[in-house]
């Protein structure tokens, strides 16, 4: 998968709140997958800066994917407890 949009995520590693920044217009879909390939979060971002609550997730590595009409972006996110 070729990533075509720019995003910024912090902090990483994260234990509770993850900030996701992008500059895309229109619908932005956030998907979060665990290390077993299970979709654990699916949401629509409504602003260019969003805070995502990660506190209910188990410690481990996750893959965050943002999808828009103009492309994709992805990050590896480490959740700590």
Residue pairs with C-beta under 8 A, 6 or more apart in sequence:
1 72
1 74
2 72
3 71
3 72
3 73
3 74
4 70
4 71
4 72
4 73
5 22
5 24
5 66
5 68
5 70
5 71
5 72
5 73
6 22
6 23
6 73
7 20
7 21
7 22
7 66
7 73
7 75
8 19
8 20
8 21
8 22
9 18
9 19
9 20
9 21
9 64
9 75
9 77
10 18
10 19
11 18
11 19
12 18
12 75
12 77
12 78
13 77
13 78
13 79
13 80
14 54
14 77
14 78
14 79
14 80
15 54
15 55
15 79
15 80
15 81
16 53
16 54
16 55
17 51
17 52
17 53
17 54
17 55
18 51
18 52
18 54
18 77
19 49
19 50
19 51
19 52
20 30
20 45
20 49
20 50
20 51
20 52
20 64
20 66
21 48
21 49
21 50
22 28
22 45
22 48
22 66
22 73
23 48
24 48
24 66
24 68
24 70
26 68
26 69
27 44
27 68
27 69
28 44
28 45
28 66
28 67
28 68
29 42
29 43
29 44
29 45
29 66
29 67
29 68
30 41
30 42
30 43
30 44
30 45
30 50
30 52
30 64
30 65
30 66
31 39
31 41
31 42
31 64
31 65
31 66
31 67
32 39
32 40
32 41
32 42
32 52
32 62
32 63
32 64
32 65
32 77
33 39
33 40
33 62
33 63
33 65
34 40
34 57
34 58
34 60
34 62
35 60
35 61
35 62
40 57
40 62
41 52
43 52
45 66
54 77
54 79
57 79
58 79
58 81
59 79
59 80
59 81
60 78
60 79
61 76
61 77
61 78
61 79
62 76
62 77
62 78
62 79
63 74
63 75
63 76
63 77
64 74
64 75
64 76
64 77
65 72
65 73
65 74
66 72
66 73
66 74
